Amino acid sequence: MSAWIYRVGLITLMAGLLPVAAAAEPLRHDPFARPFQLGSSPSADGNTSQHPKLIAVIVAGKKSLVNLNGTIIGIGEEKDGYRLIKVRDRKAIFKKGKKRVVLDMEMQSLAPGNERGSQ
């Protein structure tokens, strides 16, 4: 009998706390956002659009994403007037008017002697 009373009391207490949790202030930022997404860091000359760097791609059909200079861009979104139209393995294809631009991820290769752990 006392276990039943304990359970009823616990459920009542938890039900009473639900409105408090629902009324909590919304978050001001995305706690899962990576630091590079929270703010932009312009290059020394202040213009990062001259030499865009394709950092990463996620190939997922219409939900594909690219990381261009630290900015996440989805299919159909624009950056400096260039619309992202396709994402392939290690490639992003942008279009501005009739001009198509293909950006490739740079091949990061280890030079001899630069392997991890070598002295």
C-alpha positions in Angstrom: 0.0 0.0 0.0 2.8 2.5 0.9 4.5 1.7 -2.4 1.3 2.6 -4.3 1.1 5.9 -2.3 4.7 6.7 -3.1 4.2 6.1 -6.9 1.0 8.2 -6.9 2.9 11.0 -5.1 5.8 10.8 -7.4 3.6 10.9 -10.5 1.7 13.9 -9.1 5.0 15.7 -8.4 6.3 15.0 -11.9 3.0 16.1 -13.5 3.2 19.4 -11.5 6.7 20.1 -12.9 5.8 19.6 -16.5 4.3 23.2 -17.0 7.4 24.6 -15.4 9.6 22.9 -18.0 7.3 23.9 -20.9 7.4 27.6 -19.8 11.2 27.7 -19.7 12.8 30.5 -21.7 13.8 29.3 -25.2 17.5 28.9 -26.0 19.3 31.9 -27.4 21.7 29.8 -29.4 22.1 26.3 -30.8 24.1 24.3 -28.2 25.1 21.8 -30.9 26.5 24.4 -33.3 30.2 24.2 -33.9 32.2 27.4 -33.0 32.9 28.3 -36.7 29.1 28.5 -37.3 28.5 30.9 -34.5 30.5 33.8 -36.1 32.4 34.5 -39.2 36.1 35.3 -39.2 37.0 37.3 -42.2 40.4 36.9 -43.7 43.2 39.4 -43.4 42.0 41.4 -46.4 38.3 41.2 -45.2 37.1 39.3 -48.2 36.7 35.5 -48.0 34.7 35.1 -51.2 37.7 35.5 -53.5 39.2 32.1 -52.7 36.4 29.9 -51.4 37.5 26.7 -49.8 35.3 23.6 -49.8 35.9 22.1 -46.4 33.3 19.3 -46.3 30.3 17.8 -48.1 27.3 15.7 -47.0 25.7 14.0 -50.0 22.1 13.4 -49.1 20.0 14.1 -52.2 17.9 17.3 -51.9 19.2 17.6 -48.3 22.8 17.7 -49.2 25.1 20.3 -47.5 28.5 21.8 -48.0 30.8 23.7 -45.7 32.2 26.6 -47.6 34.7 28.7 -45.7 33.0 27.6 -42.4 29.5 28.4 -43.6 27.0 25.6 -44.0 25.0 25.9 -47.3 22.2 23.6 -48.5 20.9 22.8 -52.0 19.2 25.9 -53.4 20.9 28.4 -51.0 23.2 31.2 -52.2 26.5 32.5 -51.2 27.8 35.7 -52.8 25.2 35.3 -55.6 26.2 31.7 -56.4 23.4 29.1 -55.9 24.4 25.6 -54.8 22.8 23.2 -57.3 24.5 19.8 -56.8 26.7 18.1 -54.3 28.9 15.1 -55.3 31.7 13.2 -53.5 34.3 15.9 -52.7 32.6 18.4 -55.1 30.1 21.2 -55.0 28.5 22.7 -58.1 27.3 26.3 -58.0 25.5 28.4 -60.6 25.4 32.2 -61.1 23.3 33.1 -64.2 24.7 30.8 -67.0 28.0 30.4 -65.3 28.7 27.0 -63.5 31.5 26.7 -60.9 32.7 23.4 -59.6 34.6 23.4 -56.3 36.7 20.4 -55.3 37.9 19.6 -51.9 41.7 19.8 -51.8 43.5 16.5 -51.5 45.2 16.5 -48.2 48.2 14.1 -48.5 50.9 13.5 -46.1 54.4 14.2 -47.3 57.1 11.6 -46.5 58.2 12.2 -42.9 55.0 14.0 -41.9 53.2 10.9 -40.8 51.7 11.0 -37.3 54.2 9.9 -34.7 57.3 10.2 -36.8 60.2 12.1 -35.3 
